Amino acid sequence: MLVVLLTAGLLMQTPNIPRTADGKPDLSGIWKAPPGKAAAVSSEIPYQPAAAAKQKENYAKRQMADPLAQCFMPGVPRIMYLEYPYQIFQTPGYVAITFAWSNVFRLIYTNGKPGPKGIDFWMGDSRGRWEGDTLVVDVSSHNDKTWFDTSGNFHSDKLHVTERYTMLNADTIQYEVTIEDPAVFTKPWKFSVPLARQKGMSRLLEYQCQAEAEEANGLFERDPKTWYPKK
């Protein structure tokens, strides 16, 4: 879920943060958005009239209509503020993010190469660059099948997302997003959430959405527990 915020400008150079060998802020580690940090504020999102009506329809049907309820990929930016952690790996040419949620991953290309044309993706196509100490990522080529949150806030396949990752200190990344979609919104809008380093986690654990959903709904028979010691 989202809270719409306007954030103040951040310093271009931040002291006392980890850095890679080439001097860039080192984003490597396991991160997560704090739970309960934000709530949907759809009235502040600048919907076009027809899109506002669609959002209300989505909200009324959200329990079943939310794509995440069907274990579809969350899309970007939603996957970045789900309740599940993710791990960032950083090289000079790429930033890779692996997610606990259903083993989804992202590749952010920072090698300057353009993305493919005429193909849409559940997670979009991510191309990054460094502006001082901030990693700026343009995410394009989305499909229109993901939501921003559980309140039915949605987009079209014209969505363009600009992410900004700025380390405030060694354990906090400020994650700011600008949303543009001329088919749905009247103007760009922003939100921002902090990402906290998960110091108590040495590795990611898996959350398999489809398996969890099938087990909760009784859609498969459990295997006999033959590995327990006999009485």
N, C-alpha and C positions, 0 to 999 in steps of 0.2 A: 504494500500500500504506500501511497505517496503523500508527501506534504510539499506544497509549492512554496519555494523560498527564493528570495533574491539574495545572493551572497556578496559580501564585500570582496574587493580585490585582494589577492594574496601576494605576498612578497615573492619576487622572482628568485631570490636565493635564500635558502633556509639552512641555518646552521644546525649542527648536532644531529644530522640524520645520516643513516648508512648510505654509502655510495659505492657504485661499481668501479672497476678499474679505469673506465673511461670518464669518471667524474659525474655520471648521471645518478640521480637518486635511486637507491636500490629498493624496488618494490617487492622483492622476493619475500615469500613467507605465506602463512595461512591467515586469512582475513575474513571478517564477517560484519555485516551491518548490525548494529545493536537491535535486539528484538523490541518491538513496541515503540520504536523511535518516531514513527510517523503514522499519520492517518490520512485516508483519502480526503481531498478537498476539491471535489470535482467542480464546485461552483467557481473556483478560481482559474480553472483551465479554460482558455478562450476558444470554446467550440463554436463552429458555425451552427446556425439554427437546426438544420437537419441532423447534424452530427450530435448535437445536444439531446435531441429526441432519441437517437439511437443509443446514446450512453444510458439514458433512463430505462430504455427497454432492456439493455444488457444488465443493468443493476437489478431489475425486477426478476430476471432469470439467472442471476449470477451463480446460484448454487450448482446448476448443471451446465450453464453456458460458458463459464470460465474455462478457457482452453487448458489451464493447469489442472482442472478437475478431471480431465481426460488424459493427463500425463503427457500432453504435448509440450514441446520445448518452450520455456518461458520467454525467449527472445531477449534482446538487449533494448532497454536497460534493466528490465524486471529481474533477470537472474542475478544481478549484482546486489539487490537488496532483499532477496529471499532470506528465510531464517537459517539457511544451510551455509556452511563455510566453503571457502574455495582457496586454492593455492596458486600463487603467482610465481612463474619462473621467468627470468629476464636474461636476454642476450643482447648484443649490440644490434641485431637485425630483427628480433622478434620479442614479443612479450606473450607468453602462453599462460592461460588460466584454465585450471582443471577444477571442476565443481563436484562436490559431494552429491549433488542432486543428479541422479540417473547417469553419472559418468559423462555428463556433457562437458565440452571443452571449447575454448575460444583461442584463436591465433590472431594477435594484433601485429600486423606487419609494420615494422619501423625502418624498412630498407629502402623506402622511397618508390617502390614499384606500385603502379596502379592496379586496381582490382579488376576482375572480369566484368564484362558488360552483358546485359540481357539475361542474367541468372538471378533469381531471388533465393534467399536463405531464411530459415527459421531464426538464426542468430545474426543475420546480417553479415556484411563484409566489413572488416575492421582494418583501417589504415591509420597508423599513428605517427606522431612527430613530437619532438621535444621543443617546448617554448620555455627557455630557462629551466627551472626545476619542475615544470608541470608537463606531464604526458598528456597530449591532446589527441583524441582518437575520433576520426570521422567514421561513422557506421552507416552504411547505405545498403541498398539491394535487399531490403526486408520484404518478406511476404506480408499479407494483411491478416494473419491468423493468430496473432498474439495480443494480449492485453497488457496494460501498464500495472494493473493491480486487481484486487478482488472486487472492486466496485464497478467494473465494466468500462473503465476508461480505455479507449481503444485508438487505433490508428489505421491508415490505409497503407498500400504498398509504396506510397510516395514519401514515407517517413524518412527523415534524416536526423540522426542522433549525433550530437557532439559531446563527447565525454572529456572531462578534465580531472586528472588524478594528481593531487598535490599533497605531498607529505608535510603534515604540520609538525610532527615529531617522529621519533623512531617507531612509535606504536599506533599512529593515527594517519590515515589517508583521508583527505577531504575529497569526496566524490561528487562532482557537479555535472549536471546534464542539461543541455539545451535541446529542446524538442521542436522540430519543424515539420509540418505536414500541411501543404496548401490545400489538400483535399478534405481536411477535417478541421483544422484550426484557423482562426483569423489572423494569428500572429505567432511568432515563436514564444515559448515559455520555458521556465527553468525550475529545477528543484535540486536540492543538495542534501546529502546524508554523509555522516562520518563512517569510515570503515575502521574497525578495531582489530589490531593484531591479536591472534589467538595464541597466547603464550603457552597455554596448557596442553596444546595439541602438537604431537610429534608427527602426525600424518593425518590425512583425510580418511574418514570412514564413509562407506557408501550408503546412500539412501536411494533405493530402487523404487521409483514411484509406481510403476506398473505392478510390480510384485506386491508391494504394500497394499495397493488398491484391490488386487485380486484376493489377497488373503483377508482383508477387511470385509469384502463382500461375499466371501465363501465361494469363489468361482473355481476353486480347484481343491482336490482331495489332498490332505496332508499325507506325506510318506510316513510309514511306520518308523518310530524312533528306535531303531535297532542299535544305536551306538551307546545307549545307556547301559551301565553295568546291571547284570541280572541280580535279583534279590536273593 
